[in-house]
Amino acid sequence: MANGRQGMYEKLISRNPLLTAIPHREIKRLMATLRQLEFPPGSVLFREGDYGDRLYIILDGRLDIIKSLGMPDEQLLNVCVPGDYVGEMCLLDPERSRSASVRTSSSVRLLEVTRADLDALIYQYPGVAYAMARVLSQRLRASEAKMSDELRRRSSELSQAYKHLQSLLHKKAKKGKTEKKGGRKNLGSPPVSRLENKTDPKGPRDSAIVKKSWEVRRAIYRSSLSRINIETLGGFSLYRGLTVMDEAEWDGHLPKLLLKAIVTHGARRVPKDQLIEALWPEAEPRSGENNFKITLYRLRKALEPEMDNSFGSSYIHLRSGLINLDEDLCRTDLDEFLSFYRRGEESERKGNVEAALILYNNAIDIYKGDFLPEELYTSWIDLKREELRRLYISLLNKTADIQEKRGTSRAAIDCYKKIIEIDPLSEQAYQKLMILYSNKRMKTEVIRIYKECQKALREELDTSPEALTTSIYNKVMDTE
């Protein structure tokens, strides 16, 4: 990189409000330590709802901050230019998901700051933590104010639209009365009160107005609901907004088990017969159907205690024998894990290794443990748990391979350690660790890893390490 451009980048970093506590003489070393990434125009850096553990400082180019990316109500919130930064909230709060999507509007060069990078900076320069707290506090206040304004605006628009529809209905009803008094046959709408209370958007008369009225009232109602976040990896929990749903709210074990079955079977377009077979395998068809209806009702009421019967359940829909979790109001960590993994594979196939690595790391962060580990004796959950465990190991191997090729052996070592934690009999992971430690001349670690492999194989399978594992060990032991 040309000295002029490097100097420009160093000035940008030194003026960044998050890093003002770092002496100017250290900025150059920091620039050499942190990783620089490049993305072409139109690349999505991350999406709203994604998990993340890193922020990005813009060195060149522009980023668009977008709400509801790809949706009809897509909204451009901000445009970030060189010197700005994005993603800082997730860096500080590992449980927080991205609040908006970020897309490149030009070719960009970014400086990546991971959570480990931040920890090292704060340890060396404690003033960084104070600067971050001050800046983030300002951003939170601005964000909350903007969100409140947006909610007030939308609420006002919905209220005005609803009032307009009511006025149309009154006018139509009045016209109908006038026509009747005039002796003409009344082909107009039923009385206003009936139309206002009508919940079926497919009424035989004035269907367009009735449907629009129903949709507006439903939109107002849905805007008041909290999103639910369903956690299954590492243990089950359900958040309604920011509040964990208490055990007493579930109305027994079966409603919760039904929700687990819906998530396990894909959360979208799940045949109800598949759920009946999972929960009541021995029941007669009529009995199983009845059990399902009762349990589904209890689950819906548990999730939405103040459910408006005019609109039915907002979170769980049943249509044509298929169960769906509402895409706008329901989020599952399983869906996000699988989405990151698949998108990472697609990026890797296309040769975009850096993007694949970001997606893979996001998937790794989501996988906090086995799928629904509290359900130890449920066969269909056991099968899903093993499938996801294999997928997670594959994900770690893919990530480790990329990290090895990039020369970041420490990150690769962390991946292989995680593989051994979840599968202590993975001899290939032991072999990889021994080679990486050997390359770093860490002979003591090679010995320790080999001994761990020996012990695991002996205790679990009553066998010894294979020839390749022993050969790697002996080669290391023969070197000075």
Steps between C-alpha positions, in 0.01 A plus 500: 500500500628845414640700790256783427196276531641332809552840661143600413367183663704565814351849527149357461562250780655758731191722463256214564312585824529140621880500476597850610658358816772325295820705459562607141833316493314172566253541215748373242559183700126458545446531124753223444331277759136528394373325189394699193213372284377603156149457357355588157190720455171338595649260759292443814743517791244372746122485529251622754455231766844344439732432789835672492820533699691770313476860391633657182666837448465639147830588333372544142154502343146529633261274692120522503324423830164346407195396699281217364738421212318349203155562653228731364568746785878502449644819647843661463596613851845641440799516266840444660819646354874454567573538871155375607449162664220239509417197712621627837188396697543129433868526585417598856191283547548143368127424542393796287406453137565753224237775506532579129658369180817648350561501124790647305399781263848506345822301522608519864804431711429429867704455814367208705499515881406171667401457863847362574657807337283726713587315821870541423456872429306562820759308703780716359304826481215506757391838363362316195227350720397844626494639147286210380256537789459872429451457125268202532289680758456785254410258220249315718323823593487608136380155391227487765380850406490407132316175574243681714442755224460223243251309718299817558501572127383152406237494773368835379488379137315182598252693714433747220451217250258327734301822557484551124358151452244558773385820327465310171287237671276764657456673164414170331250409771341845477473466123331163543236651729434782254451256214259293709291805589490590131330170421796336326610154597793528739801314364738685733681383808358376829477738797818678604518322835506161328775610262710649776483180702552270205820298534481285189674688214307290247150638563249474216429876477739791485778248531779736394417757770441236765824325414697825513345589834587156638859529373550843657366389838713187483812705416434727800458197724814324372708816545432476875637145530849403610719279282574161649851355488525123538835366621565127456880463471646439844158488665143614438381848589249738348523877515190712452674826417777522761317291762553126543174309504452350846431129546163571662382676182521185287184331630679167533768308311305410184463853354874554535573158348274582205698820437824301519356257245406786265854643520661157464303427184593827332265768645348561154243289312509219755222242434283472809487122450878494548459682831221268613720199420788652697300584814229230500642205302271242662176700478210416271457753214199674654659509845829630359317775307311604813818502711670717240216755487489536879879526535530748213234721662685486835830585328348795315347637822830453686689702239225761458293521822304805378438350157232682300262233372416722203845433357588164653855410600764746383795270568386156378292450184321186381396498136415202280637261760837679520642674808712815464673723752437861397806619305476859623435432867691177566875441488683176584872455558480175301377683187777759537769237553396311187464821299853618584643156426331471159584856400860439605518188283355694206756781544783247522382326181505836324857562618411776749695349788498813718121524488474125568721537806279776642189288448661187644617689809148635552363145483763380750402778741134392489575134577519521880460127556298193404150538363237480779731309738225485766300258279708186542243233418314638198602316184418772245694757704792256536519465120498877450760545774740256333440656157583848634803372691642354177423826319676700772810281476499544122468876550798504739710297256415736214585804713824347626604416144447861388687631804794265434525618139493861620782427744291574809591183688366619835146524360539157336616353831190640673280326241666162547474533878125558464474188284665293772269649764194379310659180364790376716556209258573718194852379433538729197458804728776370732726452198436854374568646843827309533619627160405861579669491840804337342523780244497749788773294674272429795623149574339485845157564346556226241574252781193612695270465198635154418446384860143634494435310176642180650285532810175574312544207261595261778210593728230522235604241239768296676740568214816698421564796265529408133837481326486852354439658842790308652722584203439874546578467870820302444618746236461787743674308776797422273559869428714717725 
